[in-house]
Amino acid sequence: MNELIKASKLPTVGTTIFTVMSQLATEHAAVNLGQGFPDFPMDKALTSLVAKAMEADWNQYAPMPGLPLLRQKLAEKVQALYGTNIDPDTDITITPGGTYAIYTALTTVLQPGDEVIVFEPAYDSYIPNIETNGAIPVRISLSYPDYSIPWDQVREKVSSRTRMIMINTPHNPTGAVLNATDLQELSSIVADTQILILSDEVYEHLIYDGLQHESILRYPHLLERSFVCFSFGKTYHCTGWKLGYCISGPALMKEFRKIHQFNVFSCDTPKQLGIAQYMDNQHAYLDLGAQMQVKRDYFRELMKDTPFKCIPSHGSYFECYSYGHFSQASDKDLAIQLTKEYGIASIPLSAFYKDGTDHKVLRFCFAKQEATLEKAVAQLKKYRP
């Protein structure tokens, strides 16, 4: 059968690290702090609204861009949070998840030979998505250990072939957060160019320590050249629903929808209606950061009794911990050992670098029940370097 495939579009890509570690966790009955999903229930009010939508026969195709009510609610939310007017008819498309929105945005504009600046460690879909479209990822390492963007290097890497710069805030896998100065730097680099921006903001409400989310949506001059991608799954604890959305200017969104309509066409109708009605409960997302910070802080406190050193996270589901001060084992080997022998699964950060850069760092997901975090750290305390 291999003879039927003349050439793989992703010849170096295998099974993702998330699948590998989750499978190991299952095989060894380990506490899974690897993959980013909550283990606590979502709000029954939202699931009830979806059930009612199904019972009311909202079960056929939704309009290709998404239900008008949901897009209107999102436009109102953007105005309230970021002070930017968004046209729900031309600027928003509902997608089957944030990762789909990212892939579709890249596919919309990339041509073979285009260059895309991408920062590592990077969410694992970015580079394969770029390469599938025949474009070239131009990789820049974030500055370790604070994972800030080295803007001087970005300027050096920009060329006549640069088509796009990808940013991610709050950042997966590190939890780093961009600030206003970062957005000013980005603005100065793309000014008077044809460079586009893809901003992955799926963790927009998971931001901590009193920091402000510096969304591209705050900056209309950047939004007109950007695709901004979001996830309902991260906001409402329903990652299995695979619903998200993309916001862009009308010219870019028109092209985005050309790809979208011939791929998935439209998304789950009753869930769209349920979410649109649930969005009247603004506290569900406005209070989310404070609620999740409690979990981060609790996990951080528990981890003080282990030999691992915290690399502070200011957003997302994740916090990273270094161990190079007590072991020189590869992060992948240590992650596997901890899963098999000590019953706790994490993700090695080298998996987020194309060349496997290993700073001796593991990523843990703290979006879990307290009992889960307690059990995980109790297992980790048994580890002896």
N, C-alpha and C positions, 0 to 999 in steps of 0.2 A: 504493500500500500504506500510505502514511503516514496515509491517511484512516481506516484501521482502528484506529489508536491515537488515542483521543479526547483523552487527556492523559497525558503521561509522568509516572511517579511520581518520576523523577529527571531533570527537564528540563535541569539545568545540568551533568549528568555526561556525560563522554565517555570515551574510552579512557584507562586509567590511565597514569600517568607511567612505571610499571615496564614496561609493554608498549611504550610509545613508545621508551624508552631502550634496551631490550633489542633491539628491532627495528633501531634505528639502529646498535647495536653489531654486530649481525649483518651489516647492509648494508655497514659500513665496516671489517669485520674488526678491531674494537676489542676490547681487553681489557675484559671486563664486570665492573666493581666496583660496578655499580648494584644489581641485584636481589639479595636476600639468600638465596643458596644456596651450599653448599660445592662446590668442584670437585675434592675429594679423595674417595677411595672410603670407603664405610661399612664397618663390621666384617663380614667374611665369615661370622663365627659367627652373626650375626643373620640374614643372608640364607639361610644354610644351615638354620636352624631354621624359617624360613618355607617353604622348599622341602620340608622334611620334613613339615611340616603339610599341605601340598598333597598330597604323595605318600600321606600317611595318610588322605586323603579328608576333611580339614577344609575342605570347599569349599561347604557350604550356609549358609543364613542363620544368623548368630549371634543370640543373644537380643537383643531390642530395646535394653536398656541397655548391652550389651557382654558379652563372655565373663566368666563369674563368676571364673575364675582371674585374669584381668587386673585386674579391679576389686579383688580381694582383695590382689594384689601392690601395687596403688597405695595401698590403705588402709594396708598395712604400711609402705610408703615414707613416707607422710605422718606416721605415728606416729613413725618413726625420725628424720625430719628436723625436724619442727615440733612434736612432742609433742601432737598433737591426734588424738583418736579419731574416725575416719570410718567410717560404716557402708557397706560396699561394696554392700549391696543397695539402699539408699535414697538414697545421697548422691553417687554417681558414675555418670556416663553417658559412654560412649565415643562420639566424634563423628568425622566425616570432616574433621578438621583443626581448628585453633584458631579460624580465622576463622568457620567454621560455628558453633562453640560460641558465639562472641560474638553472631552474628546471631540464633541461636535464643534465647539469653538475653534479648536485647532484645525479640524478638517475643513472648516469653512474658509479659512484664509491661507493655509500653508500650501506652497508649491514645492516640488522637488528642488533641493538646493538651498531653500530658505534656511536661515539660521535663527534659532530660538535660544535666548539666554535663560538658563534655568539654574536655580540655586540648590546646592546639595548640603546637607541631606535633603532629598526631595521625596515627596509622596510617590509611591512606586509606579503610578500610571503615567506620570508626566513624560518621561523619556521614551518609553515604548509608544505612546501616542504620537509624539513628534516623529519618531523614526518610521512608524507605519505610514505616515503621510509623505515620506521621502525627504523630510527636512532634517536638519542637522542640529542636535543639541549642543549648545556651547555651555559647558558646565563651569560654574564658579562655586567654590566652597565657601559656605558661611564661616565667619570667624569663630573658631572654637576658643573658649567654651560658652560664650554668650550667644553664639549663632546670629550675630548681626551681619548685615550686608556690607561687604567691602566695596563701596561705591566707586573708589578709584579703579578697581579692577573691572568694574562694569564698563566704565568709560573706555578702558583699554580694549575691551572685547567687542565693543560696538563696531560694526563694519557696514559697508554698503549692502551686505547681504542680510543684515539683521532685520528680521520681520516682526519679531515679538520678544517681549520680556515677560516672564511669568513670575508672579509674586504670590505668597501664601501667608495670610495673617488672620488670626492666630495660626502659628505654624505647626504643621504635622510633619515630622515627628517630635519636635523639640519643645513646643509651647512658647517659643519666642514671639514677640509682638512688635510690629512696626510702629514707629512714632511719626509725628508730623514732619520731622526733619527728613526721615526716609522718603516720605511722599514728595517733599520739596526736591530732594536729589533726583528722584525718578522724573519729576516734571521737567527739571532742567536738562536731563539726558534726552528725553523724547521730543522736546520742543523743536519745532521747525524740521521735523523728520516725518517719515511715514511709518515709524515703528508703532506697532500695536501693543496692547497690554492685556494679559490674562490674569485676573485677580481671583484666586481661590479663597473665598471667605466663608467656607461652610461652618466654621466655628465662631461666627461673628458675635454670638451672645455668650460664648464661653470665654470670658476675659475677666481678669482678676486684679486685685491689688489697687483698685480705683483707677485703672488705666482706661483710656478711651480707645474704642475701636476706630482706627483710621481707615475707614472704608474708602475705596475709590469713589463711591457714591457721594462722598462729601465734596468731590472736586469735579464739577461739570466739565472743565476743560480736559480732564483725563478720561472721564466717562465716555466722551464722544469717540475715543480711540480704544475703548476697552470692552472686554467681555468680563462680567463679574458673576461668579458662580456661587450658589448657595444650596443648602440642604435642609429640608424639613426634618429629615431623620435625626440630625444632630440637635435640632432645636426642640423637638417634641418627643425624643427618646423612642423613635420608631424607625430605626435604621433598616429594618426588614421591609418597610414599605417602599423603599427606593423611589422617593420623590424629592425633587429639588427644582431649581429654576435658574435661569440666566437673565441678566439685565444688561442691555447695551443701548447704544444709540440706534435710531431707526434704520440707518443705512446698513450698519453691520448686522442688526437683527434680521433684516430682510433676507440677507444671505444665509444667516444661521438657520432660519426656518426652511430654506430650500433643502438643506441637508437633513434637518430634523424630520420633515414631512415624508421623506423617502426611507427613513430608518424606523423610528417607532410610531410616527405620525401623531399619536396622542397618548395621554397617560390616564391612569386609573381614575375613572369619573367619580365614584362615591367618595374616595379618599380626598379628592380635590374639594368637593363640596363640604365634607366634614371639616377639613382644615380651614376653608374660607370662613365658615361659621364660627369655628373655635378661635379664630384670630381676634374676635372681639374681646377675648380674655388676654389683654396685653401683659398682665403679670406673668403669664406662662413663659414669655421670653424675656421680659424686663428683669425678672427676679432670678433668672437662670444662672447668671454668673455668680451671684452671692451664694446660691445653693450649692453649686459645684465647687466653689472655693472651699466650702466647709469640708467637702470630701478630700480635696487636694491637701488641705492643711492637716486633716486627720491622718491621711496616708503618710505625709511628710513626718509627722510626729512619731508614727509607728516605726518608720524607717530609720530613725535616729539610733535605734538599738541594733542596727545591722552595720556591717563594715562599709556599706556603700555610701558614696558622697553625692549629695543632691546637687543637680544643676537646675536652678530654679526655673519653673514654668510659670508663665503669666497668662496662659490661655490654653484652650483645647481640652481634650480628655486625658492628656499625657504629662508625665514628668520623667525626666531622664536622670540616671544615676551612673556615676563613673566608678571604676574599680581599679584603675591602673596603679593606684598607690599600694595595692596589696596583691595583684596578680597580673601576669602578662599573657594569660590565656586569651585566645581570640574571643571576641564578643559572641560569635556564633557558637563556638565550642562551650563557652560558659552558659549561654542561654539553654543549650541542649542539655548540659549537665544538670542545671537547676531544675529543668522540667522532668528529666528522667529520675534523678536521684533525690530531689528535695521537694518535688510536687508543686512547683510554681513556674508558670510560663511567662516569658517576657519576649521582647523583640530586640535583636541585636541591631544597633544603629548603623553598622556597616552595610546592612541590606538596603539602605537608602542612598548609597553612593554607588555609582556605576562601576567604579574601580575598587570597591570594597574597602575604602578608607576606614581604618579601625582606630578610634580614639579610646577604646576600652569603655564603652558606654552601652547601657541597656535602657530600653524604654518600657515603662509600665503604664497601664491604663488604670486610672483611679476612679473612673465613672462606674462605681460598683457600690453595693450595699456595704455598710460598715462591717458586717459579719464576714463578708467575702474578703475585704481588705485585711481584717484581723487574721483570718485563716491563712491568707497568702503570706503575710509578714511572719507569722508564727512558723511557717514552713521555711522561710528564708533565714530565720534566726538559727536554724539547725546547720546552715552552711558554715563550714570552717575552711578558710583559705589554706 
